[in-house]
Amino acid sequence: MPKYKRSSARLKDSKKEVLLGPVKKSKRPSARSKGSTETKRNGVTNSRTSMKKIYQQMSNFPRLGKSKWYLNDALKHLVNAEPRFKHLIETCGVTDELQKRLKGGNQVDSSNAFHSLCRTIIYQQLAGKAAATIFERVHKDCLGLRDNELIKPSHILKGRWEERNVDGRTKQFLNNVRCGLSKGKRTYIQSLAHHFDDPSKLKGVKLEQLSDAELRKRLTDIKGLGPWSVDMFMMFRLKRPDILATKDLAIRKGVARFYGKNEKAFSKDSKEIRSAVEQLTSHWRPYRSLGSFYMYVLMNIIDTGNE
């Protein structure tokens, strides 16, 4: 007998239904999870603190980013916009790691953005300790800078770059010192320096005054800075309040777990999945950055965003 195929339109509709609906109801905590008990579920410790107490604890938390947004404003919005956040936030609170991440690092603006983005590129796809060693080597040994001195475009553009053969392999040297960078990362950092030295691109531009969309467009035009790296820079370094990094695996899987979706399906980095994440979290605006931090908490990600 002949086999009949379903129409592509119906297939798309059925896929969309799997991704977006229906959303499973959030489970209420059991009686045993109330008070001071500490059982674990999905990587989150069930020791609950009321939102009222959390607001009190965070009342003096430093204002964040160039827009000086309040953590409590973001917490209240998420809880009011999405009831699931009440259970999650009361269960895990504002963790020490989350507070460290929100407070951590120097405030990035136009004066130190180039330095920070150099760090972003060097840290890409490397473990934290290895990346820190290479960054220090470039900063201190190759460029001769002190701890409090910033890397500037002129340091990269005027530096003496060479390729040398070491034990049969080509290695990158900067100012006669082996820097530890791959040829690709050397190219990316040089491209970054050219953009920040070009008045038609980023030289003299006040990055903190650009909208999220405009800043994302300008930075992703630079070779070596993709959407994920730029979103991490905007969320962790610029501390912008409404960044949703849909290319981040932990955030996509966190959203899936949060809304009772198929985590395996949401692990796929596709336009369709990213769109589903955007739709499911649209009511988190204008504080999707904090919502994203809580997806890391939900997925038990201890540390991220180190570039």
Secondary structure, 3 states (H helix, E strand, C coil): CCCCCCCHHHHHHHHHHHHHCCCCCCCCCCHHHCCCCCEEECCEEECCCCHHHHHHHCCCCCCECCCCECHHHHHHHHHHHCCHHHHHHHHHCCCHHHHHHHHCCCCCCCCCHHHHHHHHHHHCCCCHHHHHHHHHHHHHHHCCCCCCCCCCHHHHHCCCEEEEEECCEEEEEECCEECCCCHHHHHHHHHHHHHHCCCCCCCCCCHHHCCHHHHHHHHHCCCCCCHHHHHHHHHHHCCCCCCCCCCCHHHHHHHHHHCCCCHHHHCCCCHHHHHHHHHHCHHHCCCHHHHHHHHHHHCCCCCCCCC
